[in-house]
Amino acid sequence: MKFFLLVLVVLLLPLGGLAVLSLMSRQAPILGLQQGKLLACGPQPNCVCSESHDGAAAAAMVAPLQAGRLPPPQAWALLRQVVGVTGGRVVTDDGTYLHAEYTTAWWRFIDDVEIRADAATGILHVRSASRVGHSDLGANRERVEFLRRELRRLSDGAVQLASR
């Protein structure tokens, strides 16, 4: 009987911890621009960002997104579409800054993706971060690369349609 209780506790304790983390991820973090840039990633390995910051860990860096040869308004509209196609829900969009939430399938953890259009360069800076936990096991980097692939795929198709 004691063995059964021990096994039950050993199995339920991690599940309870994950459930608590899932609930904690419902609390929206402080996001947005700081001095015109996306916020730097913290010390935990659960965030990637394309904006350069003093003291930023190299492991947290990711290349910015690009929408090919599309004009900025068309590129931004396509970006919104890509966020939806990749499972995100746009929370904020002012035309140069976008915040989207992605919810994981199993435990319903919420991760945040922010994108800032740099009007001077045409680059789309991106930041993807988990709200809870220490490590994301590469999920945010994977998400940014998936966004990059879909944006490239759809922007190539849009350029081909426009040139016809």
Secondary structure by P-SEA (a helix, b strand, c coil): caaaaaaaaaaaaaaaaaaaaaaaacccccccccccccccccccccccccccccccccccbbbbbbcccccaaaaaaaaaaaaaaaccccccccccbbbbbbbbcccbbbbbbbbbbcccccbbbbbbbbcccccccaaaaaaaaaaaaaaaaaaaaaaaaaac
